[in-house]
Amino acid sequence: MSMKKLFLFAAAMMAALAINAKELTIDLSQGVSTGGAVLALNNGELTASYDLEPWGAGGVSFALDDLDVTNIAFDYKGDASVESWVSFLVYLVDSEEGMWFSSAADLSISSWNAEWASQSYMPGDVLWGSSTKTAPVKPFSKLVFIANPENATAATFAIRNVKLTVVESGTAIDNVATDAKAVKVIRDGQVYILRDGKTYNALGTEMK
């Protein structure tokens, strides 16, 4: 394959993946309590009240329909009454029950994080030795938000605007049969497939 064809193919695949990536908003009313937390939903904000022993874990989880997640985004805030360190662990559970969070984020829900803050990232670090893999085994079945206090703590945290970026199975470009007669090209920044004398866009729709 020539460099030009390789470039065009790579560009076409990237465009197709971008087309099939979409943002999903998590329905906070579907949250399930973990670790005995008491949940309350008000005006689009979900508050979790927890009462935990040192390094206990409690909060809320959301079931995912085996999604290929590429990013998570959310707003969160802690409790102004909490003076000791309370870790805020936000993680995805993969198809083999591995739990994945971001060690770089190092989130806290103590008094110094009592105002709304925003985060956006893709978890890539294994949590609590839950997997022997070096990367998640997709798809993902659960999204979890938990408090993990250094000392015995009874307090709250809140979340809102929880969104996932996901890639739908397959790519739009695969919806067009691409045999030896098919050619993927880019014209004016758009991806097209030429096959049997017809032109299709990246969604697989024939262009008239």
C-alpha positions as a Markdown table, in Angstrom:
| # | Residue | x | y | z |
|---|---|---|---|---|
| 1 | Met | 0.0 | 0.0 | 0.0 |
| 2 | Ser | 1.4 | 3.4 | -1.0 |
| 3 | Met | 2.0 | 6.1 | 1.6 |
| 4 | Lys | -0.8 | 8.2 | 0.0 |
| 5 | Lys | -3.3 | 5.3 | 0.2 |
| 6 | Leu | -2.2 | 4.5 | 3.8 |
| 7 | Phe | -2.8 | 8.2 | 4.8 |
| 8 | Leu | -6.2 | 8.2 | 3.2 |
| 9 | Phe | -7.2 | 5.0 | 4.8 |
| 10 | Ala | -6.0 | 6.2 | 8.2 |
| 11 | Ala | -7.8 | 9.5 | 7.8 |
| 12 | Ala | -11.0 | 7.7 | 6.8 |
| 13 | Met | -10.9 | 5.4 | 9.8 |
| 14 | Met | -10.3 | 8.3 | 12.2 |
| 15 | Ala | -13.2 | 10.2 | 10.7 |
| 16 | Ala | -15.5 | 7.2 | 10.9 |
| 17 | Leu | -14.6 | 6.7 | 14.6 |
| 18 | Ala | -15.2 | 10.4 | 15.3 |
| 19 | Ile | -18.6 | 10.1 | 13.7 |
| 20 | Asn | -19.5 | 7.1 | 15.8 |
| 21 | Ala | -18.3 | 8.6 | 19.1 |
| 22 | Lys | -21.1 | 10.1 | 21.1 |
| 23 | Glu | -21.7 | 11.7 | 24.5 |
| 24 | Leu | -24.1 | 10.1 | 26.9 |
| 25 | Thr | -25.5 | 11.8 | 30.0 |
| 26 | Ile | -25.9 | 9.6 | 33.0 |
| 27 | Asp | -29.4 | 9.5 | 34.5 |
| 28 | Leu | -28.6 | 10.3 | 38.2 |
| 29 | Ser | -31.9 | 8.9 | 39.3 |
| 30 | Gln | -30.6 | 5.4 | 38.4 |
| 31 | Gly | -27.9 | 5.5 | 40.9 |
| 32 | Val | -27.5 | 2.6 | 43.4 |
| 33 | Ser | -26.2 | 3.0 | 46.9 |
| 34 | Thr | -22.9 | 1.3 | 47.8 |
| 35 | Gly | -21.4 | 0.9 | 51.2 |
| 36 | Gly | -24.6 | 2.1 | 53.0 |
| 37 | Ala | -24.6 | 5.6 | 51.5 |
| 38 | Val | -28.0 | 7.4 | 51.5 |
| 39 | Leu | -28.7 | 9.0 | 48.1 |
| 40 | Ala | -30.8 | 12.2 | 47.5 |
| 41 | Leu | -31.5 | 13.7 | 44.1 |
| 42 | Asn | -32.5 | 17.4 | 43.9 |
| 43 | Asn | -32.4 | 19.8 | 40.9 |
| 44 | Gly | -30.0 | 17.6 | 38.9 |
| 45 | Glu | -27.6 | 17.1 | 41.8 |
| 46 | Leu | -27.1 | 13.8 | 43.5 |
| 47 | Thr | -25.9 | 13.9 | 47.1 |
| 48 | Ala | -24.5 | 10.8 | 48.8 |
| 49 | Ser | -24.4 | 10.8 | 52.6 |
| 50 | Tyr | -21.9 | 8.3 | 54.0 |
| 51 | Asp | -20.8 | 7.1 | 57.5 |
| 52 | Leu | -17.6 | 5.2 | 57.1 |
| 53 | Glu | -14.8 | 3.7 | 59.2 |
| 54 | Pro | -11.1 | 4.5 | 58.2 |
| 55 | Trp | -10.5 | 3.6 | 54.6 |
| 56 | Gly | -14.1 | 2.3 | 54.2 |
| 57 | Ala | -15.9 | 2.9 | 50.9 |
| 58 | Gly | -19.3 | 4.1 | 50.1 |
| 59 | Gly | -21.1 | 6.1 | 47.5 |
| 60 | Val | -23.1 | 5.5 | 44.3 |
| 61 | Ser | -22.8 | 3.2 | 41.3 |
| 62 | Phe | -24.4 | 3.3 | 37.8 |
| 63 | Ala | -24.9 | 0.3 | 35.6 |
| 64 | Leu | -23.6 | 0.6 | 32.1 |
| 65 | Asp | -24.9 | -1.3 | 29.1 |
| 66 | Asp | -21.5 | -2.8 | 28.2 |
| 67 | Leu | -20.2 | 0.4 | 26.7 |
| 68 | Asp | -16.9 | 1.2 | 25.0 |
| 69 | Val | -16.1 | 4.3 | 27.1 |
| 70 | Thr | -13.3 | 6.7 | 26.0 |
| 71 | Asn | -13.8 | 9.5 | 28.5 |
| 72 | Ile | -15.8 | 10.4 | 31.6 |
| 73 | Ala | -16.7 | 13.9 | 32.7 |
| 74 | Phe | -18.4 | 15.1 | 35.9 |
| 75 | Asp | -18.8 | 17.9 | 38.4 |
| 76 | Tyr | -18.3 | 17.1 | 42.1 |
| 77 | Lys | -18.0 | 18.8 | 45.5 |
| 78 | Gly | -17.1 | 17.6 | 49.0 |
| 79 | Asp | -18.2 | 18.6 | 52.5 |
| 80 | Ala | -17.1 | 21.8 | 54.1 |
| 81 | Ser | -17.3 | 20.2 | 57.6 |
| 82 | Val | -14.6 | 17.5 | 56.8 |
| 83 | Glu | -11.1 | 18.5 | 57.9 |
| 84 | Ser | -9.3 | 15.2 | 57.3 |
| 85 | Trp | -8.5 | 13.6 | 53.9 |
| 86 | Val | -11.3 | 11.8 | 52.2 |
| 87 | Ser | -10.3 | 10.3 | 48.8 |
| 88 | Phe | -12.9 | 10.5 | 46.0 |
| 89 | Leu | -12.5 | 7.5 | 43.8 |
| 90 | Val | -14.3 | 7.5 | 40.5 |
| 91 | Tyr | -13.8 | 4.3 | 38.6 |
| 92 | Leu | -15.1 | 2.1 | 35.7 |
| 93 | Val | -15.6 | -1.6 | 36.0 |
| 94 | Asp | -14.6 | -3.6 | 33.0 |
| 95 | Ser | -15.9 | -6.9 | 31.5 |
| 96 | Glu | -13.6 | -8.9 | 33.8 |
| 97 | Glu | -14.6 | -7.0 | 37.0 |
| 98 | Gly | -11.3 | -4.9 | 36.9 |
| 99 | Met | -11.7 | -1.5 | 38.4 |
| 100 | Trp | -10.0 | 1.5 | 36.7 |
| 101 | Phe | -9.5 | 5.0 | 38.1 |
| 102 | Ser | -7.0 | 7.9 | 37.6 |
| 103 | Ser | -4.2 | 8.1 | 40.1 |
| 104 | Ala | -3.1 | 11.4 | 38.6 |
| 105 | Ala | -6.4 | 13.0 | 39.4 |
| 106 | Asp | -6.0 | 12.3 | 43.2 |
| 107 | Leu | -9.4 | 13.7 | 44.0 |
| 108 | Ser | -10.6 | 14.7 | 47.5 |
| 109 | Ile | -14.0 | 15.5 | 48.9 |
| 110 | Ser | -12.8 | 17.3 | 52.1 |
| 111 | Ser | -13.3 | 20.9 | 53.2 |
| 112 | Trp | -10.8 | 22.2 | 50.6 |
| 113 | Asn | -13.0 | 20.8 | 47.9 |
| 114 | Ala | -16.3 | 22.0 | 49.1 |
| 115 | Glu | -17.1 | 24.0 | 45.9 |
| 116 | Trp | -18.1 | 22.6 | 42.6 |
| 117 | Ala | -15.2 | 21.4 | 40.4 |
| 118 | Ser | -15.1 | 19.7 | 37.0 |
| 119 | Gln | -13.1 | 16.7 | 35.9 |
| 120 | Ser | -12.7 | 15.0 | 32.5 |
| 121 | Tyr | -10.4 | 12.1 | 31.8 |
| 122 | Met | -10.3 | 8.4 | 30.9 |
| 123 | Pro | -9.4 | 6.1 | 33.9 |
| 124 | Gly | -6.4 | 3.9 | 33.1 |
| 125 | Asp | -4.9 | 2.8 | 36.5 |
| 126 | Val | -6.0 | -0.4 | 38.2 |
| 127 | Leu | -7.7 | 0.1 | 41.5 |
| 128 | Trp | -6.9 | -2.0 | 44.6 |
| 129 | Gly | -5.3 | -4.8 | 42.6 |
| 130 | Ser | -8.6 | -5.7 | 41.0 |
| 131 | Ser | -6.9 | -6.7 | 37.7 |
| 132 | Thr | -3.6 | -8.1 | 36.6 |
| 133 | Lys | -4.0 | -6.4 | 33.2 |
| 134 | Thr | -2.2 | -3.3 | 32.2 |
| 135 | Ala | -5.2 | -1.8 | 30.6 |
| 136 | Pro | -9.0 | -2.2 | 30.9 |
| 137 | Val | -10.7 | -5.1 | 29.2 |
| 138 | Lys | -13.6 | -3.5 | 27.4 |
| 139 | Pro | -16.6 | -3.1 | 27.5 |
| 140 | Phe | -17.4 | -1.4 | 30.8 |
| 141 | Ser | -20.4 | -2.5 | 32.9 |
| 142 | Lys | -20.4 | 0.0 | 35.8 |
| 143 | Leu | -19.4 | 3.6 | 36.8 |
| 144 | Val | -18.8 | 4.2 | 40.5 |
| 145 | Phe | -18.3 | 7.2 | 42.7 |
| 146 | Ile | -17.1 | 6.5 | 46.3 |
| 147 | Ala | -15.8 | 8.2 | 49.4 |
| 148 | Asn | -12.7 | 6.6 | 50.9 |
| 149 | Pro | -11.8 | 8.4 | 54.2 |
| 150 | Glu | -8.5 | 8.3 | 56.0 |
| 151 | Asn | -10.3 | 8.6 | 59.3 |
| 152 | Ala | -13.8 | 7.5 | 60.5 |
| 153 | Thr | -16.0 | 10.1 | 58.8 |
| 154 | Ala | -19.7 | 10.9 | 58.4 |
| 155 | Ala | -20.3 | 13.5 | 55.7 |
| 156 | Thr | -21.6 | 14.0 | 52.1 |
| 157 | Phe | -20.4 | 14.5 | 48.6 |
| 158 | Ala | -22.4 | 15.6 | 45.5 |
| 159 | Ile | -22.1 | 15.0 | 41.7 |
| 160 | Arg | -23.8 | 16.5 | 38.7 |
| 161 | Asn | -23.4 | 16.6 | 34.9 |
| 162 | Val | -22.0 | 13.1 | 34.6 |
| 163 | Lys | -21.3 | 12.3 | 31.0 |
| 164 | Leu | -19.6 | 9.5 | 29.1 |
| 165 | Thr | -18.0 | 9.6 | 25.7 |
| 166 | Val | -18.6 | 6.2 | 24.1 |
| 167 | Val | -17.8 | 4.6 | 20.7 |
| 168 | Glu | -20.7 | 2.6 | 19.2 |
| 169 | Ser | -19.9 | -0.9 | 18.0 |
| 170 | Gly | -18.5 | -0.9 | 14.5 |
| 171 | Thr | -17.8 | 2.1 | 12.4 |
| 172 | Ala | -20.1 | 3.9 | 9.9 |
| 173 | Ile | -17.5 | 3.4 | 7.2 |
| 174 | Asp | -17.8 | -0.4 | 7.6 |
| 175 | Asn | -21.5 | -0.2 | 6.5 |
| 176 | Val | -20.3 | 0.1 | 2.9 |
| 177 | Ala | -18.8 | -3.0 | 1.5 |
| 178 | Thr | -15.2 | -2.2 | 0.6 |
| 179 | Asp | -13.8 | -4.9 | -1.7 |
| 180 | Ala | -11.0 | -4.5 | -4.2 |
| 181 | Lys | -13.0 | -2.1 | -6.3 |
| 182 | Ala | -13.7 | 0.3 | -3.4 |
| 183 | Val | -11.5 | 3.4 | -2.8 |
| 184 | Lys | -11.6 | 5.7 | 0.2 |
| 185 | Val | -10.8 | 9.3 | -0.6 |
| 186 | Ile | -10.9 | 12.7 | 1.0 |
| 187 | Arg | -12.4 | 15.7 | -0.8 |
| 188 | Asp | -12.6 | 19.1 | 0.8 |
| 189 | Gly | -12.0 | 17.6 | 4.2 |
| 190 | Gln | -14.8 | 15.0 | 3.8 |
| 191 | Val | -14.4 | 11.2 | 3.6 |
| 192 | Tyr | -16.0 | 9.4 | 0.6 |
| 193 | Ile | -16.0 | 5.8 | -0.6 |
| 194 | Leu | -16.0 | 5.2 | -4.4 |
| 195 | Arg | -17.3 | 1.8 | -5.3 |
| 196 | Asp | -18.9 | 0.4 | -8.5 |
| 197 | Gly | -19.2 | 3.8 | -10.0 |
| 198 | Lys | -21.1 | 5.2 | -7.0 |
| 199 | Thr | -20.0 | 7.6 | -4.3 |
| 200 | Tyr | -20.8 | 7.1 | -0.6 |
| 201 | Asn | -20.2 | 9.4 | 2.4 |
| 202 | Ala | -18.6 | 8.1 | 5.7 |
| 203 | Leu | -22.1 | 7.3 | 7.0 |
| 204 | Gly | -22.6 | 4.8 | 4.1 |
| 205 | Thr | -25.2 | 7.0 | 2.3 |
| 206 | Glu | -25.0 | 7.1 | -1.4 |
| 207 | Met | -24.2 | 10.6 | -2.7 |
| 208 | Lys | -26.3 | 11.6 | -5.7 |
